[in-house]
Amino acid sequence: MAETTPAVPRLKTGVPGFDELLDGGLLRGRALLLKGSPGSGKTTLGLQMLVEGATQFDEPGILVTFEQMPLQLYADATGFGWDLKGLDEEGSVKVVFVTPEEVLEHRGREANRLLVNIADWVDDFGSKRILIDSISHLGALFNKEEARAGFMKFIVQLKALGLTPIMTSELDAASGLQGMDAYLVDSVAHLDYKGGGSGGRDHRTIELVKTRGTRHISGRHPVQICSEGVVIFPHSYALAGPAEPGEATEEVAHLSSGVPGMDVLLNGGFSKGSTVLVAGLSGTFKSTMAGHFLLGGPDDNPPSLWISFHESQSELVRGFSARGIPLAAACDAGRLKVMEVVAGLEPIEKIFTRARNLIEEHEIERVVVDSLNDLTLSFAPAEDKMEGVRWFLRRLKGTGVTVLLTEQLSRVTGRNPLSEIAWAELADTIIYLGLVEIESRLEKVISVLKHRGGDTQGDLRGISFFENGLRLSERFFGLSGLLDGTALGQRKSQIEEIFQPLYFVRDFLQLAKDPKLAEDKRTAMLEQLGSETLRVIELLSKYFDQPLSERTGSSSGAKKPS
């Protein structure tokens, strides 16, 4: 039997998201190059790996810098809450400022003064990591002939001491190493920075272009520099697969919409683990319906999550309290978590990471994203918004939650409202909320346009707000022109108003057949029959917008019955 090659142990970076990109961490003893433009965060990322190694994993490190004096580095590190001076004094992170010439001093010998010092720190403190910031300065000392050999020897000497080398380099450094450094290391990460300008969001990204001997997640991933250092938000389509489907015979569980009458239209409610899109014009109860959904379960249900882009938790609570919906009580009891997001200032990967952490921490079952219009502002101009939203929703569904999203429509112009809904293909259930004008009065209407995997009643219903929230009204009969914005029609009660006098006519005809009916009663009934008939004519003339004179024979040209 052939011997298997032992796996190379991994070094945890301690940087949120970075180990995920690296399939678990750096391979020990392998050189990593952080190459990027000014402001991309490469020095901060490298320093953070040293600090986290010393504080989290008991792995002391060494920082060799050519650019900043130790006192300046100490001050900069305090901005991230790192006591670099204290770590230096105790030997956890040794900081040394040298000139590039010192690194290559006596480069024809086996070692030089700096390497001797590094070897001593390894022996004295057990150093495991070393950051060289930046090797662009070293390249200026080489000519083209000796660049490759000199740089390779330097890396090999660091590895021989049991160190994992981490190096930074300018993306556009003009030196003898330009274009060669990436070939001489084991892993290369490109960092990029683009300013947001005029109040926009800065865009920082990281891309692993090479990881020798291990897998990595490809593509560009958002990076943010916050008060605690660098945070990476992995964006992986490979990890965004759908949840494992159940067996075909498995009964689909349902969650209540929380709106009286709505579950009847959906034949039981929303399918558990599905994506629901509530799309409609402004002021048609989209957010109110979302609130009903989050509070629609029993009190002992797991908490729900509201991802809000344009309202703070206090604003949400105040608005719903004014409408008699107990959102405040749900927040106080821990049944509802509100995640506030400033639209356009956080990448979608960060939004997902924040939501996933809350879902896992509180075992959340229902999630509202209010709204999709705001969510799309999280993308850079060149990004594919459809693929990005698809990724976001699949990752959310992968956590097992049921997601309800709102989308604001500007108008409905076609015969098919689905054509006006930008994200229709991504939803399992689509609920349309609209406005129609009936008898010079605006009415709000609701309809289920799509319900994947289940039957639905496609009725067009009225929807109104009562003392304790939303409620569906009776069906509309004879309503037409909804999708053209010229709706005409009647409510069920209005139709019944027409039928009442017809019921009298029917009953009179039955009574008139009785030969024993007294003549005075017959005469009275005939008079009432005439009144009821005229009433039907008036109602029909009103509802169908027909002049009364054209239907009653009261005009001068009408013929009298023979």
Secondary structure by P-SEA (a helix, b strand, c coil): ccccccccbbbbcccccccccccccccccbbbbbccccccaaaaaaaaaaaaaaccccccbbbbbccccaaaaaaaaaaaccaaaaaaaaccbbbbbbccccccccccccccaaaaaaaaaaaaccccbbbbccaaaaaaaccccaaaaaaaaaaaaaaaaccbbbbbbbccccccccccccccccbbbbbbbbbbccccbbbbbccccccccccccccbbbbbbccccbbbbbbccccccccccccccbbbbbbbcccccccccccccccccbbbbbbbccccaaaaaaaaaaacccccccbbbbbcccccaaaaaaaaaaaccaaaaaaaaccbbbbbbccccccaaaaaaaaaaaaaaccccbbbccccccccccccccccaaaaaaaaaaaaaaabbbbbbbbbbcccccccccccccccccccbbbbbbccccccbbbbbbbbcccccccccccbbbbbbccccccccccccccccccccbbbbbcaaaaaaaaaaaaaaaaaaaaaacccccaaaaaaaaaaaaaaaaaaaaaaaaaacccccccccccccccccc
